[in-house]
Amino acid sequence: MARLYADEGYPRQVSRLLKDLGHDVLTVQEAGQGNKRIPDETVLAFAISQNRAVLTVNRGDFIRLHNQNSGHAGIIVCTEDIDRQGLANRVHQAILEAGTLAGQLIRVNRPNS
């Protein structure tokens, strides 16, 4: 399964659910970087150093970072969704479909109501 790094704004419950689905998820808080307002570039650099794909709901900034440099282990941008299990399932499915995450920008959107 995937090695993931969940940024500060990523829902912790979704991180836990992804762990339950077999993914290796490290959160910013677990890495000792919580509540420090770490710049997005630093979050991505840490994820690269750990060979982890970033999980984020901060779509605009991380899409921009991907467009500047695709030399990363993957970026998964998600729309916010109160259905945490549904979001975890969609992320899990997107990872399975992608095969390799390296250098990829994966968009996981909330389904239309």
N, C-alpha and C positions, 0 to 999 in steps of 0.2 A: 504494500500500500504506500501512499504518498507521505513524504516528510513535509510538514507544513509549519508555517510561522504565522500565528494570528496576531494582527496588530491591535493597538490599544482599543480601538472602537469596535472590534469584531465581537459579536455576542458570545460570551463565555459558555452559555448553554450549548450553542452550536459546536463550539470547540470540543466540549465533552461528548456530544453525540457523535462527532466525527471520530473521536478516539474509540468510542463503542463500536464503530463500524470498521475499526482496524487501522486507522490512520495514526501516524506519529505526529501529534500536534503539540507544538511548543507555543505557549502564549507569551506575549510581551511581559506580563506579570510574572510568569514562571522564570523568565530570563532575567528578572531583576530590573526591568526597564519600565515598569508601570508607573503612571502618574508623574512622568518626567517630561512630557511634551516633546518626545524625541522627534526630530524632523523625519519626514517620510523617506528622504534619501538615506538617512542613517538606518532606518528600519529595513529598507531594501538591502543595504550593504551588509547588515548583520545576517539577514536571511541568505544572501549569497555566500557569506563566509561559512554558514552552517549547512549549505546545500539544501535549503528548504524553500518551498514556494510560499509566497505571501498570500494570506487570506485577509481580505479587507472589504469594508463597505465604503471606503473612501475612493470611489470610482475615478473621479476626475484626476486627482493627483497621481494615482498609480497608473492610469492609462497614459498620462503624460510621461511618467518615468519610463514606462515600457517603450513608448515611441522614441525616447531619447537614447535608450540602450536596451536591447533585448538579450544582453548577456547575463541572464539571471536563471534561477532554477524554476521560474514560473511565477505568475501573478494571477490570482483568482479574485476578480472583483464581483461583488454581489450586491443586489439591491436589498435594502432592509426588508425584513419579513417577520411579522410577529409569530408566524407558524415556524417555530424553530426546528421541529422535526422535518418539516417539508423542505426547509432550506438546507439542512444537513443532507437529506436524501438527494437533493438536486446537485449539491456540490460533489457528493460521492459519485453520482452517476456521471457528472461532467469529467471527473478525474478518470474514471474507468474508460470513458469514451476517448479521452485525449491520448491515452497510452503514456507518452512521455510529456512531462510538464515543462522541461527545460526550454527556456526562451519563448514560451507561449504566454499569451494573455487570454485568459478564459473568462467569459462573462456568464454569470449565473443570475438570471432574472427571475423575479417573482412572477408567478403565472397571472394572467389576466383574470379578473373576477368574473 
